[in-house]
Amino acid sequence: MDKTLLGVVIIVVGAVSFAVVAWLVSQYKNRRLALEAEQWVPVEATIESGALERTHESGRVVLPTFTFSYKASDQYYSGRFSLRANLSRALADSMIGKMIGRKVFVRYDPKRPEGWFIPDKLIDGYAVEQNLGSHLMHDYSSRD
């Protein structure tokens, strides 16, 4: 193997190794934050609205996305989450209609009540996609 090819192989292996380590560290931090959030204060939240929205993850992914509000320390706060649901438009619209007004439990950070976490991994059999604090678990915010 000549020196140029060896150099390219070393660079590629180094870059891949760095990416894998960065991903593992990110997964560890997200898991640690999720475990910490499991201890936050539980409160009932109300789903206020919903819509089908494209995501930053991929312009082709369209998810039913919901806004909710909850009360903590005599103040109202809100959040957003999506459900990983592969539904036709008609079924997704029906799901959104049924979810508005529904109660869900969230946990909020007593030090920062605007920080919230939905402990349920599934709602009606669909995976909950949400942001957690400043560490993004999944970016399912709408594309503007």
N, C-alpha and C positions, 0 to 999 in steps of 0.2 A: 504494500500500500504506500503510495507516495505521500509526501508531507502535506501537500495541499488537501488531498482527500481526507487524510487523518485530521487535519485542522477543521474541516467542514463537519466531519462526524463528531468531533469533540464539541463544537459549537452547538450543533443540533441536539446532541444528548444533554448538554448543559441547559439549553433553553427548555427542552421538554421536562427535565428534572425540576427546574425552577417553577414551571407552570404547575406541575403536579404538587409540589410542596406548597405553593401559594393556594391552590384549591383546597388541600387538606387543612391548612391553617384556617381558611375561611369557613370550612365546614365545622371545624372544632369551635370557632368563635360563635357561629350561629347556634350550634347545639348548646353551648354553655349559656348563651343569652336566653334560649328557649327554656332551659331548665330553671334559670333564675326567674323568668317571667311566670312560670308555673306557681311561684310563691306570692305573686302580686295579689292585690285585693280583688275578689270577684264582685262583679256587678252585672245587673241585667241591662242590656242595650236593646234598642228598638231599630229595626231596619226601616229607614226613611224613604229610600228610593233605590232604583236599580236600572241598569241599562246594559245592552251589549256593547262592549268596547274592545277596540283593537289594543294591543299591548306593546310596550317597548321591547319585550322579549323577541317578538316577531310581528311584523306588520300583518301577517296572515292569521295569527291567533286571535280569535274573537271570543271573549269570555263574558258570562253574566257577572257584572260587577255591581256591588251594593255599597251604599253609604249607610252608616248607622250612627246613633247618638247614645250617649250614656251620661249619667250625672255622677260627679265626684266632688266632694267638698263644696256642695251648693253651686257648682259650676257645671255647665254642659260642655261636653267634648264630642268630637266626632271622629270617625275613621272610615276606611274603605277596605273591602276585601273582595276577592273574586272566587268563583267556584270553577274548578277544572271540569267542565261539563262539555262533552262533545254532542251537542244537540242541534236539531234543526232549528231554524229561526222561530217557527211557530211554538215548538216545545220550550225553547229558551224564553220567549216572551211570556208564555204561560207560567213558567217557573218564577220569573221576575214578579209577575202579578201576585202570585201566591206568597212570595217572600215579604212583600211590603207590609209593614205593620207587625211582622213576626218578632218575637223576642229571642235573643241569643245571649249567651253569657260571654262576657269578656273579662279579662283581668287587667287592671291598670296599675301603673307604677305609683306607689304612694308618694314617692319623692318628686315625680313628674307626672301628674295625673293625665296629661295629654298623651303619654306613652301607654299603649294598650297591646293586648295579645289575645287572640281567640284560641282557647285551649283545645277546642274540638278539632280533630284532624279532618273529620268529614261532617258535612251537613247534607242531610237527605241522600247520603251515599256518594257525594261528590267531594273531592279534595278541596280543602280550604287553602287558598293562596293569599298570603298577607306579608306585609312589611313588618319588621320587628326592630324598633328603635332606629339607630343610625346605621345599623348593619342590615343591608338589604338581603332578605331571604330569597325573594323572587320579586322582580320588578313587574308588577301587574297594574301599574298606574296607567291611566289613559294616555293615548298619543295625541298631543295637541298640535 
